[in-house]
Amino acid sequence: EAQEKVLKSILNTNAATQFGQQHGFNQIQSQEDYTSAVPLQGYEEVEPWVQKMANGEQNILTRDEPYMYATTSGTTRNPKLIPVTKTSQNDLRKLIRVWLSSTLRDYPALFNHGILTITSPAVEGYTQKGIPTGSMSGLTRAKTPHLLKKRYIIPMEVNELSDYDIRYFLLARIAFGTQISAVITPTPSTVLRL
């Protein structure tokens, strides 16, 4: 029920976008309708829409204009751009609060010591229209509640180093010299590399 309410809100908000009009968002009444109207698509099918947005066109995929584009790691070719709007950022902030609350309830000692955060830079470049591109992990770290952020042992400047060897050396050096009780990173292979 909650998921259908969220879906309807997203569809109503974005019904007048080019993507919403092409896929009949204003006619969709259920999850089944959505599945029929919006086929499963890979990034290759969505990329032309995203490029229009990155080039400055508005009301393409979302009613809200993105204030940044999150980038993927780009394992197959150039990094993929994921539009980030204020609405999506607020939704992420709410999810982080729920996660933080339940984590502290279940593991009250988890944040007793330092927290090792391994992220990528929040800003790694810009679109042709000057909108920042970067990692969601860096953005999330920058927007983290103070309760968590004050426990971080790694300065953001270390996470923003472009030389991976130096970055990981410094991460390891700081981590091994500090008492930590939690490790936060979006990619488990990062811990293996460390």
Secondary structure as UniProt FT lines:
FT   HELIX           2..14
FT   TURN            15..16
FT   HELIX           18..22
FT   TURN            23..24
FT   HELIX           25..27
FT   HELIX           31..37
FT   HELIX           43..54
FT   TURN            55..56
FT   STRAND          68..71
FT   STRAND          81..84
FT   HELIX           86..106
FT   TURN            108..111
FT   STRAND          114..117
FT   STRAND          125..126
FT   TURN            128..129
FT   STRAND          132..134
FT   HELIX           136..142
FT   HELIX           146..149
FT   TURN            150..151
FT   HELIX           156..159
FT   HELIX           164..176
FT   STRAND          180..184
FT   HELIX           188..193
//
